[in-house]
Amino acid sequence: MKRAFQIKLTLTGLLTAALITLIGAVLILIKPAQAHSGHFNDETINAANMPIGKMEYWINESTRPEFDERVLPPIMLKLADVAENGSLTPRQRLAYARLLQHEHDFDGANQQLDVLLNQPVVSANALLLKANIALNQGLPELAVKQCLKLFGKVSSLVIGTCVLEAKMQVDPQARYYEQLLKITQQFTTDSTAVNIWVAEVLADMALYNNQPRQAITHLEVHPFGDWPVSTWVAWSKAKLAVNQGQDILNELSPFVAFNPIPNDSMLLYLALAEQQSGDSQHWQHKMAQRVKKREQHKETTHAAEMAQYYLHLAERPQQALRWARINWQQARSLNDKLLLAQIENLSAS
């Protein structure tokens, strides 16, 4: 028997996803799309002499559901070592900033980006990442300013999406959704990554406006195999909202099943879908194991997922509140604010 599970649609608040959304736009400017290979087959990643192109490739791959997280630490250590010696190239510096953001070291990432933005030729990638970090920090007005600096550097479609995504964080309104729809009709691109990013922003806006079916329509124009984690998150929220969790199990699980260390957001949504379908507890068990591991190691970088787990799966509201507060200490986007507010309201009732 299926359990009718409803996620509050205004809660787009998984931190992992929030850190990825605009990064999708950052990645598209670095190089053309490559074949995806998120696993490294248990080989030891040696970053000592890894060329920057390979580092960029692995960082790009880290946005995908099949990506194995064990790839990134050696790259991070290598770039940190080079940074300490003061000899980062511009491409290395951008890669390092992206990894610092991935670790929620927003101040450190901004320091690296400020160096890049003080160069004679300003990097569009750096501006986009700067905007994304501003959203992570709960500074959407600053994000808008960074987006506007992109004029003359990227397409009108990218600029418009960047600006409207940031404005939606200032004050979620249906008019931003309508404005972005008009922009997509006026400007087009052949870039798969840009198109998926724009569709994801439209889907998030549709969710804010309580239109989950419209969100699904925006996303399903694109093949599942092209989706980053953040797109899967937006789609999964919409599917759960219309009681179609089985679709999540059918479509997402093949991308995650053979990953030894699946992304926390992917585990969470598979567990929520499984809970809704009522068929088994495979993914719920895996998510419980992940939560236990995070707590044992005192890891807080996935605090939003931890809060969602305790709220919806373990049904322990006080633990959910604890993790939502931890999350708010390190990330202050609108999504994080809404997550904390929802759990505080439930705890007070």
Secondary structure, DSSP 4 states (H G I P E B T S, - for coil): --------TT----HHHHHHHHHHHHHHTTS---------TTPPP--TT--HHHHHHHHHHTTSTT--GGGHHHHHHHHHHHHHTT---HHHHHHHHHHHHHTT-HHHHHHHHHHHHTSSS--HHHHHHHHHHHHHTT-HHHHHHHHHTTTTTS-HHHHHHHHHHHHHHHS--HHHHHHHHHHHHH---S-HHHHHHHHHHHHHHHHHTT-HHHHHHHHTTS-GGG--HHHHHHHHHHHHHTT-HHHHHHHHHHHHTT-SS--HHHHHHHHHHHHHHTS--HHHHHHHHHHHHHHHTT--TTHHHHHHIIIIIS--HHHHHHHHHHHHHH--SHHHHHHHHHHHHHHH-
